[in-house]
Amino acid sequence: MSARPPVILLGLDTAVGLVAMRELGRRGVPVIGVGYHQRAVGRGSRYLSHFLVRPEGPLSRWLPELVRRFGAGAVLPLRDRDILDVAALGDEIGGARNLGAPAGPAAVVMDKARTLDAARACGIAVPQSWQPQSADDPLPELGWPVVLKWADPLPVMAALAAAGLPDLKTEYCRDAPSLRSALARYRPIGRYPLVQEFCPGRGLGQTLYMDDGRATLRFQHERVHEWPPAGGVSSLCRAVPLSRHQEQMAQSEALLAAIGWQGYAMVEYRHDPASGRFVLMEVNGHLWGSLALSSACGAEFAWEAYRRRVLDDRSEAPFPRSDLSARDLVKETRRLGRVFRAGSSDDPCFTPTPWRDLGRYLLGFVDPRTRPFVFAWSDPLPALRSLFATLARPSRPRKGSAPLPTGQAAKPAA
């Protein structure tokens, strides 16, 4: 039996949860996985000690009992709502350390307006923004296209669902009529998304583990492909050496320190190589979708949280490698099909390059520097479960997406 205290991992349904479990399980940490259904991708992993379908009711009602039942030493929440709910229970839950963020800093980074204010105070460039109060407010001079996103998405989700409106994380509007149409969609709830200038460039994610105001682990990557193709989650990403963008990394660390952040976070920018400009998009206070890349490179953020918070291990973290890429094969396959079907596009945020993408897709099968998001030779069953689940269900829009007016698309995310 392991001498290391177990972790209760909330969110075994995703590849992110699987990667976090592997980081811990390889080091002998028992992982109690909690998922929303029996088909959770991480359920077949060799590193899973026990699996539970998420109980009904608020987390505060059942999590403390799980901690006592399994003698857990830590709780690792993955979703924003769980991060806030676990934080509300305190830094310790029945003796188990909270590996997520504290409540105060978490509330700041989940409110984009407050995050942008903190970034400005640290001298970080942010997009010009406008918060409409009605669909008929005079339009600002932000240029075109503009980007719509909810400043604080969690509180508005229930109102959107009640009104039968799509929960769009982000969308683009290329002109005044499309912006007016998008804003009019939200008249039934009387709440409107933040409108920002469009910032050209490629997504750059700088990920840090913060402990008492300083970073103990750093990593950075850039997005190469997204799903959907015109913007979405990473389907192909590559590591960036820490010798690059050092000044921006220092600013990212200063921003997290100013917020009072404890633990892991991704500071997400749009970087325009032509101008050298970095513009802050958001701070992700949860483990990110491209976690498989940082983990493959030796920057293991779930393990960093556990060893520092539970084992009180203050030794220096290994320096990560920077010569790898990672891809989600299912999303990359869907993306390639969409790119070939779409042909040319008038979307200002995306230009299809189908033949180049096909070459990169095929090369990924033989390039040892391209690692999969889910598959691992030492732990193959989760990838097989994921494949069978994908083949068994019909294609459907990604949660949080919906058909958009011409010239609009979901935003790329790190």
C-alpha positions as a Markdown table, in Angstrom:
| # | Residue | x | y | z |
|---|---|---|---|---|
| 1 | Met | 0.0 | 0.0 | 0.0 |
| 2 | Ser | 1.3 | 3.5 | -0.9 |
| 3 | Ala | 2.6 | 5.6 | 1.9 |
| 4 | Arg | 1.6 | 8.7 | 0.0 |
| 5 | Pro | -1.9 | 10.1 | 0.8 |
| 6 | Pro | -4.5 | 9.7 | -1.9 |
| 7 | Val | -5.9 | 12.5 | -4.1 |
| 8 | Ile | -9.5 | 12.9 | -4.9 |
| 9 | Leu | -9.5 | 14.1 | -8.5 |
| 10 | Leu | -12.7 | 15.9 | -9.6 |
| 11 | Gly | -13.0 | 15.7 | -13.3 |
| 12 | Leu | -11.8 | 12.3 | -14.7 |
| 13 | Asp | -14.0 | 12.8 | -17.8 |
| 14 | Thr | -11.4 | 14.8 | -19.7 |
| 15 | Ala | -7.9 | 14.2 | -21.1 |
| 16 | Val | -6.7 | 16.9 | -18.7 |
| 17 | Gly | -7.8 | 14.8 | -15.7 |
| 18 | Leu | -6.2 | 11.7 | -17.3 |
| 19 | Val | -2.8 | 13.5 | -17.6 |
| 20 | Ala | -3.0 | 14.8 | -14.1 |
| 21 | Met | -3.8 | 11.3 | -12.8 |
| 22 | Arg | -0.8 | 9.9 | -14.7 |
| 23 | Glu | 1.6 | 12.4 | -13.2 |
| 24 | Leu | 0.5 | 11.5 | -9.7 |
| 25 | Gly | 0.0 | 7.7 | -10.3 |
| 26 | Arg | 3.5 | 7.3 | -11.7 |
| 27 | Arg | 4.8 | 8.4 | -8.4 |
| 28 | Gly | 2.8 | 6.1 | -6.3 |
| 29 | Val | 0.0 | 8.5 | -5.4 |
| 30 | Pro | -3.4 | 6.7 | -5.2 |
| 31 | Val | -6.0 | 8.6 | -7.2 |
| 32 | Ile | -9.7 | 8.5 | -6.4 |
| 33 | Gly | -11.3 | 9.7 | -9.7 |
| 34 | Val | -14.7 | 11.3 | -9.8 |
| 35 | Gly | -16.5 | 11.6 | -13.1 |
| 36 | Tyr | -19.9 | 12.5 | -14.4 |
| 37 | His | -20.6 | 9.2 | -16.0 |
| 38 | Gln | -19.2 | 5.6 | -16.3 |
| 39 | Arg | -17.7 | 6.4 | -19.7 |
| 40 | Ala | -15.1 | 8.8 | -18.2 |
| 41 | Val | -12.0 | 8.6 | -20.3 |
| 42 | Gly | -9.7 | 8.1 | -17.3 |
| 43 | Arg | -11.6 | 5.2 | -15.9 |
| 44 | Gly | -9.5 | 2.6 | -17.8 |
| 45 | Ser | -6.2 | 4.0 | -16.6 |
| 46 | Arg | -3.8 | 1.7 | -14.7 |
| 47 | Tyr | -3.2 | 4.6 | -12.3 |
| 48 | Leu | -6.8 | 4.8 | -11.1 |
| 49 | Ser | -7.2 | 3.4 | -7.6 |
| 50 | His | -11.0 | 3.9 | -7.4 |
| 51 | Phe | -13.7 | 5.5 | -9.5 |
| 52 | Leu | -16.9 | 7.1 | -8.5 |
| 53 | Val | -19.8 | 8.7 | -10.5 |
| 54 | Arg | -20.2 | 12.2 | -9.2 |
| 55 | Pro | -22.9 | 12.2 | -6.4 |
| 56 | Glu | -26.0 | 14.4 | -6.8 |
| 57 | Gly | -26.2 | 17.7 | -5.0 |
| 58 | Pro | -23.7 | 20.4 | -4.0 |
| 59 | Leu | -20.1 | 19.5 | -3.6 |
| 60 | Ser | -20.1 | 20.7 | 0.0 |
| 61 | Arg | -22.6 | 17.9 | 0.8 |
| 62 | Trp | -20.6 | 14.9 | -0.3 |
| 63 | Leu | -16.9 | 15.9 | -0.7 |
| 64 | Pro | -16.0 | 15.9 | 3.0 |
| 65 | Glu | -17.4 | 12.4 | 3.4 |
| 66 | Leu | -15.3 | 11.2 | 0.4 |
| 67 | Val | -12.2 | 12.7 | 2.1 |
| 68 | Arg | -13.0 | 10.8 | 5.3 |
| 69 | Arg | -13.9 | 7.6 | 3.5 |
| 70 | Phe | -10.6 | 7.4 | 1.5 |
| 71 | Gly | -8.3 | 9.1 | 4.0 |
| 72 | Ala | -7.4 | 11.6 | 1.2 |
| 73 | Gly | -4.5 | 14.0 | 1.6 |
| 74 | Ala | -5.6 | 16.3 | -1.2 |
| 75 | Val | -8.4 | 17.4 | -3.5 |
| 76 | Leu | -7.7 | 18.3 | -7.1 |
| 77 | Pro | -10.6 | 20.2 | -8.8 |
| 78 | Leu | -10.3 | 20.8 | -12.5 |
| 79 | Arg | -13.4 | 22.8 | -13.5 |
| 80 | Asp | -13.9 | 26.5 | -12.6 |
| 81 | Arg | -17.1 | 25.8 | -10.7 |
| 82 | Asp | -15.4 | 23.1 | -8.6 |
| 83 | Ile | -12.4 | 25.3 | -8.0 |
| 84 | Leu | -14.6 | 27.9 | -6.4 |
| 85 | Asp | -16.7 | 25.4 | -4.5 |
| 86 | Val | -13.7 | 23.6 | -3.1 |
| 87 | Ala | -12.1 | 26.9 | -2.2 |
| 88 | Ala | -15.2 | 27.9 | -0.3 |
| 89 | Leu | -14.6 | 24.9 | 2.0 |
| 90 | Gly | -11.2 | 26.3 | 3.0 |
| 91 | Asp | -7.6 | 25.4 | 2.4 |
| 92 | Glu | -8.1 | 22.0 | 4.1 |
| 93 | Ile | -11.2 | 19.8 | 3.8 |
| 94 | Gly | -11.1 | 17.3 | 6.7 |
| 95 | Gly | -7.3 | 17.3 | 6.6 |
| 96 | Ala | -7.1 | 17.1 | 2.7 |
| 97 | Arg | -5.2 | 20.0 | 1.1 |
| 98 | Asn | -6.9 | 21.9 | -1.6 |
| 99 | Leu | -4.7 | 21.8 | -4.7 |
| 100 | Gly | -6.8 | 24.4 | -6.5 |
| 101 | Ala | -6.6 | 28.1 | -6.1 |
| 102 | Pro | -7.8 | 30.1 | -3.1 |
| 103 | Ala | -11.2 | 31.7 | -3.3 |
| 104 | Gly | -10.1 | 35.4 | -3.6 |
| 105 | Pro | -7.6 | 35.0 | -6.4 |
| 106 | Ala | -9.8 | 32.5 | -8.2 |
| 107 | Ala | -12.6 | 35.0 | -8.3 |
| 108 | Val | -10.3 | 37.6 | -9.8 |
| 109 | Val | -9.1 | 35.5 | -12.7 |
| 110 | Met | -12.6 | 34.2 | -13.5 |
| 111 | Asp | -13.8 | 37.8 | -13.9 |
| 112 | Lys | -12.1 | 39.0 | -17.1 |
| 113 | Ala | -12.7 | 42.7 | -16.3 |
| 114 | Arg | -10.8 | 42.4 | -12.9 |
| 115 | Thr | -8.1 | 40.4 | -14.6 |
| 116 | Leu | -7.6 | 43.1 | -17.2 |
| 117 | Asp | -7.5 | 45.8 | -14.5 |
| 118 | Ala | -4.8 | 43.8 | -12.7 |
| 119 | Ala | -2.8 | 43.4 | -15.9 |
| 120 | Arg | -2.9 | 47.1 | -16.7 |
| 121 | Ala | -1.6 | 47.9 | -13.3 |
| 122 | Cys | 1.4 | 45.5 | -14.0 |
| 123 | Gly | 2.1 | 47.3 | -17.4 |
| 124 | Ile | 0.8 | 44.4 | -19.5 |
| 125 | Ala | -1.0 | 45.3 | -22.8 |
| 126 | Val | -4.7 | 44.4 | -22.8 |
| 127 | Pro | -7.3 | 44.7 | -25.6 |
| 128 | Gln | -9.5 | 47.8 | -25.8 |
| 129 | Ser | -12.8 | 46.8 | -24.3 |
| 130 | Trp | -16.4 | 47.9 | -24.1 |
| 131 | Gln | -19.1 | 46.6 | -21.8 |
| 132 | Pro | -22.5 | 47.3 | -23.3 |
| 133 | Gln | -25.5 | 47.8 | -21.0 |
| 134 | Ser | -28.1 | 47.3 | -23.8 |
| 135 | Ala | -28.2 | 46.0 | -27.3 |
| 136 | Asp | -28.9 | 49.6 | -28.6 |
| 137 | Asp | -25.9 | 51.4 | -26.9 |
| 138 | Pro | -23.8 | 53.5 | -29.3 |
| 139 | Leu | -21.0 | 51.4 | -30.7 |
| 140 | Pro | -17.4 | 52.2 | -29.7 |
| 141 | Glu | -14.5 | 52.7 | -32.1 |
| 142 | Leu | -12.6 | 49.5 | -31.6 |
| 143 | Gly | -12.0 | 48.6 | -35.3 |
| 144 | Trp | -13.2 | 45.4 | -36.9 |
| 145 | Pro | -13.5 | 42.5 | -36.3 |
| 146 | Val | -14.4 | 42.6 | -32.6 |
| 147 | Val | -14.4 | 39.8 | -30.1 |
| 148 | Leu | -17.3 | 39.0 | -27.7 |
| 149 | Lys | -16.8 | 37.1 | -24.5 |
| 150 | Trp | -18.5 | 37.0 | -21.1 |
| 151 | Ala | -16.6 | 39.0 | -18.5 |
| 152 | Asp | -17.7 | 36.6 | -15.7 |
| 153 | Pro | -19.2 | 33.5 | -17.5 |
| 154 | Leu | -20.2 | 31.4 | -14.5 |
| 155 | Pro | -23.0 | 33.6 | -13.1 |
| 156 | Val | -24.6 | 34.1 | -16.6 |
| 157 | Met | -24.7 | 30.4 | -17.5 |
| 158 | Ala | -28.0 | 29.7 | -15.7 |
| 159 | Ala | -29.7 | 32.7 | -17.3 |
| 160 | Leu | -28.6 | 31.6 | -20.8 |
| 161 | Ala | -29.8 | 28.1 | -20.2 |
| 162 | Ala | -33.2 | 29.3 | -18.9 |
| 163 | Ala | -33.7 | 31.5 | -22.0 |
| 164 | Gly | -32.6 | 28.7 | -24.4 |
| 165 | Leu | -29.5 | 30.7 | -25.5 |
| 166 | Pro | -26.2 | 29.2 | -26.6 |
| 167 | Asp | -23.4 | 29.3 | -24.1 |
| 168 | Leu | -20.8 | 30.8 | -26.4 |
| 169 | Lys | -17.4 | 31.2 | -24.8 |
| 170 | Thr | -16.3 | 33.7 | -27.5 |
| 171 | Glu | -17.3 | 34.9 | -31.0 |
| 172 | Tyr | -16.1 | 37.3 | -33.6 |
| 173 | Cys | -18.2 | 40.1 | -35.3 |
| 174 | Arg | -16.7 | 41.5 | -38.4 |
| 175 | Asp | -18.9 | 44.6 | -38.8 |
| 176 | Ala | -21.6 | 46.7 | -37.1 |
| 177 | Pro | -24.6 | 44.7 | -38.3 |
| 178 | Ser | -23.2 | 41.4 | -37.1 |
| 179 | Leu | -22.4 | 43.0 | -33.7 |
| 180 | Arg | -25.9 | 44.4 | -33.4 |
| 181 | Ser | -27.3 | 41.0 | -34.3 |
| 182 | Ala | -25.1 | 39.3 | -31.7 |
| 183 | Leu | -26.0 | 41.8 | -28.9 |
| 184 | Ala | -29.7 | 41.6 | -29.7 |
| 185 | Arg | -29.5 | 37.8 | -29.0 |
| 186 | Tyr | -29.2 | 38.6 | -25.3 |
| 187 | Arg | -32.1 | 41.0 | -24.9 |
| 188 | Pro | -34.2 | 38.3 | -23.2 |
| 189 | Ile | -31.7 | 38.1 | -20.3 |
| 190 | Gly | -30.7 | 41.8 | -20.2 |
| 191 | Arg | -27.0 | 40.9 | -19.8 |
| 192 | Tyr | -24.4 | 41.4 | -22.5 |
| 193 | Pro | -20.9 | 40.1 | -23.2 |
| 194 | Leu | -17.8 | 42.2 | -23.1 |
| 195 | Val | -16.7 | 43.5 | -26.6 |
| 196 | Gln | -13.0 | 43.7 | -27.3 |
| 197 | Glu | -10.8 | 44.7 | -30.2 |
| 198 | Phe | -9.4 | 41.8 | -32.3 |
| 199 | Cys | -5.7 | 41.2 | -31.7 |
| 200 | Pro | -3.8 | 39.5 | -34.5 |
| 201 | Gly | -1.2 | 36.8 | -33.9 |
| 202 | Arg | -0.9 | 33.3 | -32.5 |
| 203 | Gly | -1.9 | 32.1 | -29.0 |
| 204 | Leu | 0.9 | 31.9 | -26.5 |
| 205 | Gly | 0.4 | 30.2 | -23.2 |
| 206 | Gln | 2.8 | 30.9 | -20.3 |
| 207 | Thr | 2.2 | 28.4 | -17.5 |
| 208 | Leu | 3.6 | 28.9 | -14.0 |
| 209 | Tyr | 3.3 | 27.3 | -10.5 |
| 210 | Met | 3.2 | 30.1 | -7.9 |
| 211 | Asp | 4.3 | 29.6 | -4.3 |
| 212 | Asp | 4.5 | 32.5 | -1.9 |
| 213 | Gly | 4.7 | 35.1 | -4.7 |
| 214 | Arg | 7.3 | 33.4 | -6.9 |
| 215 | Ala | 7.2 | 30.8 | -9.7 |
| 216 | Thr | 8.7 | 27.4 | -8.9 |
| 217 | Leu | 7.9 | 25.9 | -12.3 |
| 218 | Arg | 7.6 | 27.6 | -15.7 |
| 219 | Phe | 6.6 | 26.4 | -19.2 |
| 220 | Gln | 5.3 | 28.0 | -22.4 |
| 221 | His | 3.8 | 26.8 | -25.6 |
| 222 | Glu | 2.1 | 28.1 | -28.7 |
| 223 | Arg | -1.0 | 26.9 | -30.5 |
| 224 | Val | -0.5 | 25.6 | -34.0 |
| 225 | His | -4.0 | 24.2 | -34.7 |
| 226 | Glu | -7.3 | 24.6 | -33.0 |
| 227 | Trp | -10.7 | 22.8 | -33.2 |
| 228 | Pro | -12.9 | 24.2 | -34.7 |
| 229 | Pro | -10.3 | 25.3 | -37.3 |
| 230 | Ala | -11.2 | 29.0 | -37.1 |
| 231 | Gly | -10.7 | 29.0 | -33.3 |
| 232 | Gly | -11.3 | 26.8 | -30.4 |
| 233 | Val | -9.3 | 24.4 | -28.1 |
| 234 | Ser | -5.8 | 23.3 | -29.0 |
| 235 | Ser | -5.6 | 20.3 | -31.3 |
| 236 | Leu | -1.9 | 20.7 | -32.0 |
| 237 | Cys | 0.5 | 22.8 | -29.9 |
| 238 | Arg | 4.3 | 23.0 | -29.5 |
| 239 | Ala | 6.7 | 23.9 | -26.7 |
| 240 | Val | 8.6 | 27.2 | -26.8 |
| 241 | Pro | 12.0 | 27.4 | -25.1 |
| 242 | Leu | 12.1 | 29.4 | -21.9 |
| 243 | Ser | 15.0 | 31.4 | -23.4 |
| 244 | Arg | 12.4 | 33.1 | -25.5 |
| 245 | His | 9.9 | 35.7 | -24.3 |
| 246 | Gln | 11.7 | 36.1 | -21.0 |
| 247 | Glu | 10.5 | 39.6 | -20.3 |
| 248 | Gln | 6.9 | 38.5 | -20.9 |
| 249 | Met | 7.4 | 35.5 | -18.6 |
| 250 | Ala | 8.6 | 37.9 | -15.9 |
| 251 | Gln | 5.5 | 40.0 | -16.4 |
| 252 | Ser | 3.3 | 36.9 | -16.2 |
| 253 | Glu | 4.9 | 36.1 | -12.9 |
| 254 | Ala | 4.4 | 39.6 | -11.6 |
| 255 | Leu | 0.8 | 39.6 | -12.6 |
| 256 | Leu | 0.1 | 36.3 | -10.7 |
| 257 | Ala | 2.0 | 37.6 | -7.7 |
| 258 | Ala | -0.1 | 40.8 | -7.7 |
| 259 | Ile | -3.3 | 38.8 | -7.8 |
| 260 | Gly | -2.0 | 36.8 | -4.8 |
| 261 | Trp | -2.1 | 33.6 | -6.9 |
| 262 | Gln | -1.2 | 30.3 | -5.3 |
| 263 | Gly | -0.7 | 27.2 | -7.5 |
| 264 | Tyr | -0.8 | 26.6 | -11.2 |
| 265 | Ala | -2.1 | 29.0 | -13.8 |
| 266 | Met | -1.8 | 29.8 | -17.5 |
| 267 | Val | -1.4 | 33.4 | -18.6 |
| 268 | Glu | -2.7 | 33.4 | -22.2 |
| 269 | Tyr | -1.6 | 36.0 | -24.8 |
| 270 | Arg | -2.0 | 36.8 | -28.4 |
| 271 | His | 1.5 | 37.2 | -29.7 |
| 272 | Asp | 2.0 | 39.0 | -33.1 |
| 273 | Pro | 5.5 | 38.1 | -34.4 |
| 274 | Ala | 5.3 | 40.8 | -37.0 |
| 275 | Ser | 5.0 | 43.6 | -34.4 |
| 276 | Gly | 6.5 | 41.7 | -31.3 |
| 277 | Arg | 3.3 | 42.7 | -29.4 |
| 278 | Phe | 1.9 | 40.6 | -26.6 |
| 279 | Val | -1.7 | 41.2 | -25.6 |
| 280 | Leu | -3.3 | 39.5 | -22.6 |
| 281 | Met | -6.4 | 37.4 | -23.4 |
| 282 | Glu | -7.1 | 35.8 | -20.0 |
| 283 | Val | -5.7 | 33.9 | -17.0 |
| 284 | Asn | -6.7 | 30.3 | -16.7 |
| 285 | Gly | -6.8 | 29.2 | -13.1 |
| 286 | His | -7.4 | 25.6 | -13.9 |
| 287 | Leu | -5.3 | 22.9 | -15.5 |
| 288 | Trp | -5.4 | 23.6 | -19.2 |
| 289 | Gly | -6.4 | 21.5 | -22.3 |
| 290 | Ser | -2.8 | 21.2 | -23.5 |
| 291 | Leu | -1.5 | 19.8 | -20.2 |
| 292 | Ala | -0.3 | 16.7 | -22.1 |
| 293 | Leu | 2.4 | 18.8 | -23.8 |
| 294 | Ser | 3.9 | 20.3 | -20.6 |
| 295 | Ser | 3.7 | 16.9 | -18.9 |
| 296 | Ala | 5.6 | 15.2 | -21.7 |
| 297 | Cys | 8.2 | 18.0 | -21.5 |
| 298 | Gly | 8.7 | 17.3 | -17.8 |
| 299 | Ala | 6.8 | 20.3 | -16.5 |
| 300 | Glu | 4.3 | 18.3 | -14.4 |
| 301 | Phe | 2.0 | 20.8 | -12.7 |
| 302 | Ala | -0.3 | 18.4 | -11.0 |
| 303 | Trp | 2.7 | 16.7 | -9.4 |
| 304 | Glu | 4.2 | 20.1 | -8.5 |
| 305 | Ala | 1.1 | 21.0 | -6.6 |
| 306 | Tyr | 1.0 | 17.7 | -4.8 |
| 307 | Arg | 4.6 | 17.5 | -3.8 |
| 308 | Arg | 4.7 | 21.1 | -2.5 |
| 309 | Arg | 1.3 | 21.2 | -0.8 |
| 310 | Val | 1.1 | 17.6 | 0.5 |
| 311 | Leu | 4.7 | 16.4 | 0.9 |
| 312 | Asp | 6.2 | 19.8 | 1.6 |
| 313 | Asp | 8.9 | 19.1 | -0.9 |
| 314 | Arg | 10.7 | 22.3 | -1.6 |
| 315 | Ser | 13.4 | 21.0 | -3.9 |
| 316 | Glu | 13.8 | 22.6 | -7.3 |
| 317 | Ala | 11.6 | 21.3 | -10.1 |
| 318 | Pro | 13.4 | 19.8 | -13.2 |
| 319 | Phe | 14.0 | 22.2 | -16.1 |
| 320 | Pro | 11.5 | 21.2 | -18.9 |
| 321 | Arg | 12.5 | 20.3 | -22.4 |
| 322 | Ser | 11.2 | 22.4 | -25.3 |
| 323 | Asp | 11.5 | 20.2 | -28.5 |
| 324 | Leu | 8.1 | 18.5 | -28.4 |
| 325 | Ser | 4.7 | 19.0 | -29.8 |
| 326 | Ala | 1.4 | 17.4 | -28.8 |
| 327 | Arg | -1.9 | 16.7 | -30.6 |
| 328 | Asp | -5.4 | 15.5 | -30.0 |
| 329 | Leu | -5.7 | 13.0 | -32.8 |
| 330 | Val | -9.5 | 12.9 | -32.8 |
| 331 | Lys | -9.7 | 16.7 | -33.0 |
| 332 | Glu | -6.9 | 17.0 | -35.6 |
| 333 | Thr | -8.7 | 14.5 | -37.8 |
| 334 | Arg | -12.0 | 16.4 | -37.6 |
| 335 | Arg | -10.1 | 19.6 | -38.2 |
| 336 | Leu | -8.4 | 18.3 | -41.3 |
| 337 | Gly | -11.8 | 17.2 | -42.8 |
| 338 | Arg | -13.3 | 20.5 | -42.0 |
| 339 | Val | -10.4 | 22.4 | -43.6 |
| 340 | Phe | -10.7 | 20.4 | -46.9 |
| 341 | Arg | -14.5 | 20.8 | -47.0 |
| 342 | Ala | -14.5 | 24.5 | -46.2 |
| 343 | Gly | -12.1 | 25.6 | -49.0 |
| 344 | Ser | -11.3 | 29.3 | -48.9 |
| 345 | Ser | -12.8 | 31.4 | -46.1 |
| 346 | Asp | -13.7 | 35.1 | -45.7 |
| 347 | Asp | -13.3 | 34.8 | -41.9 |
| 348 | Pro | -10.6 | 37.4 | -41.0 |
| 349 | Cys | -9.3 | 35.1 | -38.2 |
| 350 | Phe | -8.6 | 32.0 | -40.3 |
| 351 | Thr | -7.0 | 31.1 | -43.6 |
| 352 | Pro | -7.2 | 27.4 | -44.6 |
| 353 | Thr | -4.0 | 25.7 | -45.7 |
| 354 | Pro | -5.3 | 22.2 | -46.4 |
| 355 | Trp | -2.3 | 20.6 | -48.1 |
| 356 | Arg | 0.2 | 21.9 | -45.7 |
| 357 | Asp | -2.1 | 20.7 | -42.8 |
| 358 | Leu | -2.3 | 17.3 | -44.4 |
| 359 | Gly | 1.5 | 17.0 | -44.6 |
| 360 | Arg | 1.8 | 18.0 | -40.9 |
| 361 | Tyr | -1.0 | 15.5 | -40.0 |
| 362 | Leu | 0.7 | 12.6 | -41.7 |
| 363 | Leu | 4.2 | 13.5 | -40.3 |
| 364 | Gly | 2.8 | 13.4 | -36.8 |
| 365 | Phe | 2.4 | 9.6 | -37.0 |
| 366 | Val | 6.1 | 9.1 | -37.5 |
| 367 | Asp | 7.7 | 12.1 | -35.8 |
| 368 | Pro | 8.9 | 11.0 | -32.3 |
| 369 | Arg | 8.7 | 14.6 | -31.2 |
| 370 | Thr | 4.9 | 14.7 | -31.6 |
| 371 | Arg | 3.1 | 13.2 | -28.6 |
| 372 | Pro | -0.6 | 12.3 | -28.3 |
| 373 | Phe | -2.9 | 14.0 | -25.8 |
| 374 | Val | -4.4 | 10.7 | -24.6 |
| 375 | Phe | -2.6 | 7.6 | -25.8 |
| 376 | Ala | 0.4 | 6.2 | -23.9 |
| 377 | Trp | 2.1 | 2.9 | -24.4 |
| 378 | Ser | 2.4 | 2.4 | -20.7 |
| 379 | Asp | -1.4 | 3.2 | -20.2 |
| 380 | Pro | -3.2 | 2.4 | -23.5 |
| 381 | Leu | -6.8 | 1.6 | -22.3 |
| 382 | Pro | -8.0 | 5.2 | -21.9 |
| 383 | Ala | -7.2 | 6.0 | -25.5 |
| 384 | Leu | -9.1 | 2.9 | -26.6 |
| 385 | Arg | -12.1 | 3.8 | -24.5 |
| 386 | Ser | -12.0 | 7.3 | -26.0 |
| 387 | Leu | -11.8 | 6.0 | -29.5 |
| 388 | Phe | -14.8 | 3.6 | -29.1 |
| 389 | Ala | -16.8 | 6.3 | -27.4 |
| 390 | Thr | -16.1 | 8.7 | -30.4 |
| 391 | Leu | -17.1 | 6.1 | -32.9 |
| 392 | Ala | -20.2 | 5.2 | -31.0 |
| 393 | Arg | -21.7 | 8.7 | -30.9 |
| 394 | Pro | -22.7 | 11.0 | -33.8 |
| 395 | Ser | -20.8 | 14.1 | -34.5 |
| 396 | Arg | -22.2 | 17.1 | -32.6 |
| 397 | Pro | -21.1 | 20.7 | -31.9 |
| 398 | Arg | -18.6 | 21.2 | -29.1 |
| 399 | Lys | -20.3 | 22.4 | -25.9 |
| 400 | Gly | -20.3 | 26.1 | -25.8 |
| 401 | Ser | -20.4 | 26.5 | -29.6 |
| 402 | Ala | -23.2 | 27.1 | -32.0 |
| 403 | Pro | -23.7 | 28.2 | -35.6 |
| 404 | Leu | -22.6 | 31.8 | -35.8 |
| 405 | Pro | -23.4 | 34.6 | -38.2 |
| 406 | Thr | -21.1 | 35.1 | -41.2 |
| 407 | Gly | -17.7 | 36.3 | -40.1 |
| 408 | Gln | -17.9 | 35.0 | -36.6 |
| 409 | Ala | -16.1 | 32.1 | -34.9 |
| 410 | Ala | -15.1 | 30.7 | -31.6 |
| 411 | Lys | -11.9 | 32.2 | -30.1 |
| 412 | Pro | -8.7 | 30.1 | -30.1 |
| 413 | Ala | -7.8 | 28.9 | -26.6 |
| 414 | Ala | -4.6 | 27.7 | -25.3 |
